[in-house]
Amino acid sequence: MTADRADIAVVGAGIIGCMVAREAGAREPAASVVLLDRDSAGQGASRRSAGLHIPRGATPRVRRMTRHSQAYYERLLDEEPALPIRPLQMRVVTREADADRIRADYLDPGGPAPVGEPPGDPLRLPAGYTAWHTGGSQYADVPALVQRLTARLRPGVAVREGVAVLRVVPQRDGVLLHLSTGGTLSAGRVVLAPGPWTAAPAWRDAVAPEGVRVKKVVALHIDLPCSAADPVTVLHDEDAFLLPLHHRNHWLFSYTCREWDVDPDALAPGPSPGHLAQARELLRRYAPAAAERCTAGRVFCDAYSPGREPLVRSVGGDTRLVFAGAAGGSGYRLAPAIASEAADLLEPSTALRSHT
Ligand SMILES: Cc1cc2nc3c(=O)[nH]c(=O)nc-3n(C[C@H](O)[C@H](O)[C@H](O)COP(=O)(O)OP(=O)(O)OC[C@H]3O[C@@H](n4cnc5c(N)ncnc54)[C@H](O)[C@@H]3O)c2cc1C
């Protein structure tokens, strides 16, 4: 689509922008929607995501978002079972003394389940720790999901790839986007979903989200086979998880890396010796067999808000311009709820009517 006007423009076709385009398109069936990306859909942080949905929320808002997103993904999978979303068992490892308190943050905590040691299970509980199972977990091939969903957007929702937004200029009757093509797009309303590219001049000039910082996220491959019955294991104290990638027959270990203020365009793709050393040190405590098989992985980054909750807000009190993101390493699992909150803020306006 080459139109230079749209009712709604969504900037960024990661999992969040893709969900916003679906949601806004569904709520306003007559609106023209354009989803723009400087790259291809699903190639930002979403491309490297481990794609794990953990049915947990540490605050009331995040619990609501988790519930909404979980139900949304379950519906999607019911409608199209071939989507790359795979339900899986989950268990949480905590200190015995903290178990009841932490369990309360989960939507569907089951009773304590014995953690056996079936062949292949890499978990070895440290002394004083326990594990329990919960329902509702799944993981997705996030880039594949984004591509499938963007290909199925309703007629009237256009995707423009390879087009960067260079400037965002609010105007009396809408918002003007200056594009890398040399042209402009005039939109009634705009949602900015730039993932970790929050410091780009386009946003710094007009809409820099206050306090948002970009942190490295690391997920390491563990070269051990897994079986269909293996659960994902969340190491609560470490803010880490051990995920069996059933479709690839190996494991992924995601741990919290504390490298802040990184530039997404300047990152080396693989782990450094330091990342591998940190991961192995943790794994030796919980899954010693996995520690020595942790050799490679994916390294990228994500945007984090000061309060560690996703940021969905009108920019400068202007409901024509909404920022949606800073999901802090949970952008896959919370994307449907982030999109719903963004669409709530995008009230139809006189600007919309002027574009139809
Ligand atoms: C290694 C790793 C593991 C992760 N594991 C999990 C997990 O298990 N579970 C989970 O929920 N989350 C996980 N995350 C986090 C999750 O992947 C992100 O929160 C999510 O992908 C963010 O989606 P997004 O749409 O905001 O960003 P992105 O996917 O980065 O999309 C933003 C898009 O905006 C585009 N863009 C930026 N600036 C412009 C511009 N000026 N003009 C046009 N387009 C622009 C980019 O090209 C990009 O495609 C992980 C992240 C990483 C890196």
The ligand as a Gaussian input file, in Angstrom:
#p B3LYP/6-31G(d) Opt

LIG

0 1
 C       16.859000     -13.331000      24.198000
 C       15.459000     -12.868000      24.566000
 C       14.601000     -13.745000      25.214000
 C       13.306000     -13.305000      25.546000
 N       12.447000     -14.202000      26.125000
 C       11.169000     -13.823000      26.384000
 C       10.237000     -14.758000      26.907000
 O       10.559000     -15.921000      27.136000
 N        8.960000     -14.338000      27.131000
 C        8.565000     -13.045000      26.868000
 O        7.393000     -12.720000      27.093000
 N        9.439000     -12.138000      26.380000
 C       10.715000     -12.492000      26.132000
 N       11.601000     -11.597000      25.634000
 C       11.155000     -10.217000      25.461000
 C       10.323000     -10.071000      24.218000
 O       10.933000     -10.736000      23.145000
 C       10.170000      -8.577000      23.916000
 O        9.601000      -7.935000      25.049000
 C        9.253000      -8.373000      22.724000
 O        9.731000      -9.071000      21.598000
 C        9.157000      -6.892000      22.438000
 O        8.296000      -6.760000      21.333000
 P        8.190000      -5.365000      20.628000
 O        7.183000      -5.523000      19.557000
 O        8.019000      -4.293000      21.640000
 O        9.664000      -5.113000      20.054000
 P       10.382000      -5.646000      18.743000
 O       10.125000      -7.064000      18.476000
 O       11.796000      -5.201000      18.853000
 O        9.665000      -4.828000      17.600000
 C        9.882000      -3.447000      17.439000
 C        9.938000      -3.183000      15.962000
 O        9.984000      -1.776000      15.757000
 C       10.752000      -1.542000      14.616000
 N       11.180000      -0.155000      14.673000
 C       11.923000       0.430000      15.635000
 N       12.115000       1.725000      15.348000
 C       11.466000       1.954000      14.175000
 C       11.298000       3.108000      13.362000
 N       11.850000       4.285000      13.687000
 N       10.562000       3.011000      12.234000
 C        9.991000       1.823000      11.883000
 N       10.135000       0.689000      12.616000
 C       10.859000       0.778000      13.743000
 C       11.888000      -2.555000      14.720000
 O       12.472000      -2.836000      13.464000
 C       11.188000      -3.765000      15.312000
 O       10.795000      -4.711000      14.339000
 C       12.888000     -11.985000      25.266000
 C       13.766000     -11.105000      24.630000
 C       15.034000     -11.544000      24.257000
 C       15.942000     -10.581000      23.540000

